[in-house]
């Protein structure tokens, strides 16, 4: 079985990478999970996962100088494929190769989480949303963030990618979640998965180079992410069929 989720937002600063790794660790308690940093232009997952010093990253795979297996690292109970941060690596990377990378990974995992770029301004940015079966939309409890996130859903819909759910992150005011949540329920296809509180533990985990669930497993934020993972109804897909779909996916024009 395998299902691919794109973890996306619509703007930077929502905590999308933190959310991707937290969901990955929570889901790894039940599933074989692979996390891919598909933000090839502004990657930072490697810092969150303590992989800043690795020799091979997704950039190397996308340039054709390394295999997918060489860029996959076993960390925190899951498989992590980080992306590099150099301009040269980004320049040499061929985004079309991401289809084959995801197809290779789909053959040996239950859940794929694609940490997607924050904006949909290029073919590289929109491809993870197109490749995924469903999208987890991460947003802050504000109307502008909701508006940006709706653009992600609209684009995903146009390519047949469903919405798995909405994750409110960096919540300071629960009343704000109630206000914006009513609109989210009206406009988004999927349910509200959880409301993750703003937390000093999240900032500390980033500084430590560890996912939140490894650094502060008993924090309220970690508990909210576990609740979100429980709310995701992971669907079974035939690995071979999913891999074939990834390999044949057409890279679209940005919206």
N, C-alpha and C positions, 0 to 999 in steps of 0.2 A: 504494500500500500504506500501511497505517497500523495501529499497535497502540498502545493506551493502557495505561500502567502507573501504578498508584498506588504511590507510595513511602510506606510507612506503618510505624508502630511499635506503640504501645500505651501509651507513656509518653513524657514529655519527656526530653531529655538524651541520647538515643541517637546524635545526630549525623545526623539524618534529612535536614535541609536541605543540610548539607555533602555527604552521600551523593547526594542528588538532582542537585546541580550537577556533582559529579564523574562520576557515571554519564552525565549528559547530554553532558559534554565528551568522554568516552571514546567514547560511541556516535556522536557527531558526526563522528568520523574516518571513519565508513562510511555513516551515515544522515543524513537531514535531521531534526533534533531540535528539538522545542519543549518548553520547561519552563514549567509554570504553578504559581505559588504559590497553591494551593487552600486554604491555611490562612487563611481570611478573618478570623478572630478574633485570631490570634496570629502574624501574618506577620512573617518576618524574612529571607526570601530576598533582598529588595531590598538589604539591607546586605551580604550575602555576594557579591552580583553587581555591586556598585558602582553601584546604581541608586537610591540613597536620595534623589536630588534630582530625579527625573523628575516631570513634571507630571501624567501620566495613569497610573493603575494599575487593577488589576482591580476595585477598589472602585467606580471611576467607571463601568466597564462594567456592573457588577451593579446600579448605581443607575439605569442608563439614560441617563447623561449623556455617554457616550463609546462608540465602537465598539470591537470586539475588536482591529481593526487598529491603532487609536491606542494601545493599551496593550501592544503587542508590540514588543520592542526586540531588535535584532541585537547580540548580545554573545558573545564567546568562541566563535565558530563555530556558535552555535545561536540560536534565537529564545527570548526570555525574557519571560514575562508576570508582572511582580511584583504583589504586593498591597500596598495601603497599610496604615498602622498607626494611623490616627486612629480614635477611638471614634465620631466622627460618620460617617466613611466606612463603618464596620462597621454602624452603625445604619441607614443609608440603603440598604445593599446588600440586594438580593433574591437569596437563594441559589438560587432556582429558575432564575435566568438563567444559572447556571453550565452548565447543560445546553447552551444555545445557544452559549455561548462555546467549550466543548470541541468542539461540532459544527463551528463555524466553523474552528477550528484544525485539525481532522482532515482538512479538505479540502485542506490544503496542507503536509503533513508526513509523515514516515515513522514517527516515534516521538514519542509524547506522554508526558511524565513529569509526574505530578500530585503535587506536594509536599503531602501530606495532613496534617490536624491530628493531634496526638499522641494525643488521646483520642477516644472514640466517644460523646460525651455529648450530641450534638445532631444535628439533621437536616443542618445545615451540615457537620458533621464527618464524617458517614458517606457523604455523597454522592460524594466522589471514589472511594471504594472500590467503590461501586455502579456508577459510570460506567466504571470501568476494565475492560479485558479480563483483566488479571492484576495481582497485587500483588507488589511486592518488599518483603519484611519486614526492617526494620532493627532489630537488637537488640544489646544488650551481652551478653557471655558470662557471664550470671548466671541463676540459676533464676528469680528474680522477673521479670526482663526477658523470659525465655522464656515465662513464664506470661502476661504481658501481651500478647506478640506472638501467642500462640495464640488469644487472644480476637479479634484482628484477622482471623486466618485463618478462624475459625469464622463470624464475621459475613460475611466475603467469600463464603464457600462458600454461605451461605444465599441469596445473590443471584446465584449463578452465576459469581462472579469467582474465577478460579483463582489459585494461588500460583506465581509465576514462580521464586522462590527466596528463600533466607535470606542476609542479609548481616550477618556479625558485625562490629561496629565498636567502636572505642576499646579495642582488645585490648591489655592489659598482660601477660597471662600466657597463653602458648600452651597450657599444660596445661588451663587453664580452658575454652578453646575445645574441646579434645578431650573433656572431661567433658560439657559442655553440648551439644556437637555431636552426641554419640551420641543424646541425647534429641531434638534437633532433627530428626535423620534419621528418628527413629521417629514423630514427631508431625506434621511438616510435609510437605506434598505435594511441594514443589519441592526442588531440591538446595541445598547450601551453595555460594553463589557465590564468597565470598572471606572472609578474615579480615583486616580493616584494622587495623594497629597504631595505638595511641595515638601522637600525633605533635605535636611543637612546630610543625611546618610547618603543620598544620591550624589551630592557634590563630593563627599569624602570618598565614595567608591570610585568616582572618575579620577580623582587625584591618586588613588592607590593603584589604578590600572586593573581594577577588578569589577566584574558585573555586580550590580546591587545585591542580588540574591546570594552571592558568595561573600560579599563584604559585610552586609547587614541583613542576614536572613530573617531576623525577627522584627524588623522595622515595619511600621504601618504601610509604607510604600511597597515593600516586598510582599506583604500580605495582599495588597490590592492587585499586584501583578499576578499572583497565584490565582486569585479569584477570576481575573480576566482570562487566564489560560484555561481554567475549568469551564468557562463560558463558551470557549471556542469548540464547536462541534467538528472535530477533525474528520474529514471524509476520506474514504478509501479510494484510491485510484490505481489502476494498473501501471506499474512503473514503466513498462515498455511503451505503453500508449502515451503516457505523459512525456517520456523522453522524446518520442517521435514528434509530438506536438511542439516541444521546445525547439527541436532542431529545425523545424519547418516554419517557425514563427516569422512573420514579416515585420521588419523594423519600420514602425510608422513615422510619419511626420509629426512633429510636436504640435500641440494645440495652439 
